[in-house]
Amino acid sequence: MTKTPTAAPVPATPATIRETAHWQALRDEIMRKAVVRQPVVLSSGQHADFYIDLRRVTLDGHAAPLVGQVLLDLTADLDYDAVGGLTLGADPVALAMLHTAAARGRRLDAFIVRKEQKTHGLQRRIEGPDVRGRRVLAVEDTSTTGGSVLTAVAALREAGADVVAVAVIVERGAAGAIAEAGLEYRAAYQLTDLGL
């Protein structure tokens, strides 16, 4: 089994972020806790000889705050006031960013995009503060094909949000699909940053 090829173009990670202690610390946490070297079938149906289980990082009490720091730094030049994506991978990423933003004195709301609209209660597809008319950042923990985050983007646009960009912790091959969708794409880490 081979590694999943990375689609071109590959999003750039600004050199200044790579120089920060928290970028390096999060990379170490990912390599130690999230990289599983065994054959797997990804949600895209593709086969790979390793798996990156980022929930082992985004739900870890030590590593999650680093996620918020790195993703906020990665998107510091973008104008947005809410962050989220398709449940489940995006949820802890958005919350880490919300809490880190608050610690930095910035107001940032989070939202959750359901895979399907609720059939009871308020029957919402997007949970949390209303996104209509707001500039939002769509996030995901990692993306191979872009399917999950692009599903979230479609739901956000349908709800009246202005999606300013897509950001992920680890880019695994979705760059081409996200570029084809006309979206700016940011990734904190490439597979090569993780020795993969």
C-alpha positions in Angstrom: 0.0 0.0 0.0 1.2 3.5 -0.8 0.7 6.9 0.6 -2.2 8.9 -0.7 -0.8 11.4 -3.3 -1.0 15.0 -2.5 -3.0 17.0 -5.0 -1.6 20.2 -6.5 -1.6 23.0 -5.6 -0.5 22.5 -2.1 -1.4 25.3 0.3 1.5 27.2 1.9 2.1 27.3 5.6 3.7 30.7 6.3 7.3 30.4 7.4 6.6 32.7 10.4 4.2 30.2 11.8 6.7 27.3 11.4 9.1 29.3 13.6 6.7 29.5 16.6 7.1 27.2 19.6 3.5 26.2 19.5 3.6 25.1 15.8 6.6 22.9 16.7 4.9 21.6 19.9 1.7 20.7 18.0 3.7 19.0 15.3 5.4 16.9 18.0 2.0 16.1 19.6 0.6 15.0 16.2 3.6 12.8 15.5 3.6 11.2 18.9 -0.2 10.8 19.4 -2.0 10.9 16.1 0.1 9.2 13.4 -0.8 5.5 13.3 1.3 3.4 10.9 -0.9 0.6 9.7 -2.9 -0.1 6.5 -6.3 1.7 6.5 -9.2 2.5 4.2 -9.9 6.3 4.4 -13.4 7.7 4.4 -12.8 8.6 0.8 -12.4 4.9 0.0 -8.7 5.3 -0.7 -6.1 3.0 0.8 -3.2 4.2 2.8 -0.3 2.8 4.8 -0.9 5.2 7.7 -3.7 7.0 9.4 -3.7 10.4 11.1 -6.2 10.2 14.0 -6.3 13.9 14.9 -9.1 13.4 17.5 -6.3 12.0 19.7 -4.9 15.6 19.5 -7.9 17.9 19.2 -9.6 16.2 22.2 -6.4 16.0 24.3 -6.1 18.5 27.2 -2.5 19.4 26.4 -2.6 19.5 22.7 -6.0 21.1 22.0 -5.0 24.6 23.1 -2.0 24.3 20.7 -4.6 23.6 17.9 -6.3 26.9 18.7 -3.1 28.8 18.7 -1.7 27.4 15.5 -5.0 27.7 13.5 -5.6 31.3 14.7 -2.0 32.2 13.7 -2.5 30.5 10.4 -5.6 32.6 9.6 -4.6 35.8 11.4 -4.7 37.8 8.2 -8.2 36.7 7.3 -11.4 38.6 8.3 -13.9 36.3 9.9 -15.9 36.2 13.1 -17.2 32.6 13.3 -15.6 29.3 12.7 -16.8 25.7 12.3 -17.4 22.9 9.9 -19.0 19.5 9.4 -19.4 17.5 12.6 -17.4 15.6 14.0 -13.9 16.4 12.8 -14.3 20.2 12.8 -16.1 20.5 16.2 -13.0 20.4 18.5 -11.0 22.5 16.1 -13.6 25.3 16.2 -13.9 25.1 19.9 -10.1 25.2 20.4 -10.0 28.3 18.2 -13.0 29.9 20.1 -11.3 29.5 23.5 -7.9 30.6 22.3 -9.4 33.7 20.7 -11.1 34.5 23.9 -7.8 34.2 25.8 -6.3 36.6 23.3 -9.1 39.1 23.9 -10.9 38.4 20.6 -14.6 37.5 20.1 -15.0 34.4 17.8 -18.1 32.4 17.6 -18.2 28.7 16.7 -20.8 26.7 14.9 -21.5 23.0 14.0 -22.7 21.9 10.5 -24.8 18.7 10.8 -24.5 16.1 8.1 -28.2 16.3 7.6 -30.9 18.8 8.7 -32.6 18.0 12.0 -36.2 16.7 11.5 -37.3 17.9 14.9 -37.1 20.9 17.2 -35.9 23.9 15.2 -34.9 21.7 12.3 -31.5 23.4 11.9 -28.6 22.2 9.8 -26.2 24.6 11.4 -26.1 24.8 15.2 -24.9 27.7 17.2 -25.1 31.4 16.5 -26.7 32.4 13.2 -24.3 32.6 10.3 -26.5 34.5 7.9 -24.6 37.5 6.6 -21.4 36.7 8.5 -17.9 36.0 7.3 -17.0 32.5 8.4 -14.0 30.2 8.3 -14.7 26.5 7.5 -12.4 24.1 9.3 -11.6 20.4 9.4 -9.0 18.4 11.2 -7.6 16.8 8.1 -8.8 16.4 4.6 -8.0 13.9 1.8 -10.6 14.7 -0.8 -12.2 17.9 0.6 -15.6 16.2 0.7 -16.5 16.9 4.3 -15.4 20.5 4.3 -17.0 21.2 0.9 -20.2 19.8 2.2 -20.0 22.2 5.1 -19.2 25.1 2.7 -22.3 24.3 0.7 -24.5 24.3 3.8 -23.0 27.5 5.0 -23.5 29.3 1.7 -27.1 28.0 1.6 -27.6 29.5 5.1 -26.3 32.9 3.8 -22.8 32.8 5.2 -19.8 34.3 3.4 -17.1 31.6 3.5 -13.8 33.4 3.5 -11.5 30.3 3.4 -11.0 26.7 4.4 -8.4 25.8 7.0 -7.2 22.4 8.2 -4.6 21.1 10.7 -3.1 18.5 8.3 -3.4 18.6 4.4 -3.7 15.1 3.1 -4.6 15.7 -0.6 -7.7 18.0 -0.7 -5.9 21.1 -2.1 -6.9 20.5 -5.7 -10.6 20.0 -4.9 -10.7 23.1 -2.6 -9.0 25.2 -5.2 -11.4 24.0 -7.9 -14.2 25.2 -5.6 -12.7 28.7 -5.7 -11.8 28.8 -2.0 -8.6 30.0 -0.3 -7.1 27.1 1.5 -4.8 27.1 4.5 -3.0 24.0 6.1 -0.9 24.2 9.2 1.0 21.0 8.3 1.9 19.1 5.2 2.5 15.3 5.3 6.2 16.1 4.9 6.2 18.1 8.1 5.2 14.9 9.9 7.8 12.7 8.2 5.1 11.1 6.0 
